[in-house]
């Protein structure tokens, strides 16, 4: 079941990522955009790294995050790889 949100590019689909907010027409989670932004990738750079996204979609994902920080932060934490599972050679990259 597809659930629309108040953001034009963001939907939830129970069949994709268990209903986690995604960019409509993709399998790209809002949290993926947020995590890139948090490590210092500017919104304008994100479509260069994820060329299937438009700048409008990126800004809508960030806007969704700002309106739903607790929800997205929970998804980020649920999908975090524990430090002990990260190879020390790449841990600080």
N, C-alpha and C positions, 0 to 999 in steps of 0.2 A: 504494500500500500504506500503510495506517494503522499507525503504531507507537505503542503506548501507552507512557507514562512512569510513573515512580513517583509522579507528581503527578496527582491525580484530574482536573484540568481541562486538563492540558497533553498534547497529542499531537504527533506528527510525521506528515505526510502528503506523500508524494513528489509528489503532484499539486497541492499548495498550497505556494507559496513554496519549491519545491524541497526540501521536507522540513525546513524551518526550524521550530522549536518554535512552536506556535500555541495559542490558547485553543480548546478543543474546541467544535465547532459554529459557529465563526467563521473568518474569515481574518485575525484579529488576531494579529500576531506578539508573542511574549514581549518581544522587543526594543523594540517600540513602547511597552509599559507601562513598561519599565525606563527608556527615554529620557525619558518624561514625569516619572517619579519623580526622575531625576537632575537635571532642571532645576527641581525644587522643588515639583512638583505632589504633594500628599499622596495616599496611597492612597484616602482617602475621597472626594477630588475627582475621581479618574479616572473612576468610573462616571457622574459628571455630564457629563463631556466625551465619554465613549464610552458612551452609555446602553444599548447592547446588552450591556454587561458588568455582572456583579454584583460586589459588593465581595469576595466569596469568590474569584471568578476572578482578580481583581486581586492579592489576597494570595497566591494560589497561583502566579501568574506571578512575583511578586517572590521567593517561596520557591524556585521553580525556578531563578531567576537566581542566588540566593545559593548554591545547590548546584552550579551550572554556569556560573560567571562567565566562564571562559575561552571557552567555546563561544559564549555570548551576546555577549561583547565582540567576538569575531571577526565575528559577524553585523552588529553595529553598525558596525564599521569597514568592512566590505564595502559597506554601504549608505550610508556617509557621502558627502555631496556635497562635492567639493573646494572649498575657499575661493574659488579663482579662478572658479568657475562660479556663485557666489552674487552676485546683484546687490548692489552696495555700499549701495543704499538700504535693503535689508532685512537686511544682514549682522549688524547688532548689535541686532536686535529681540529 
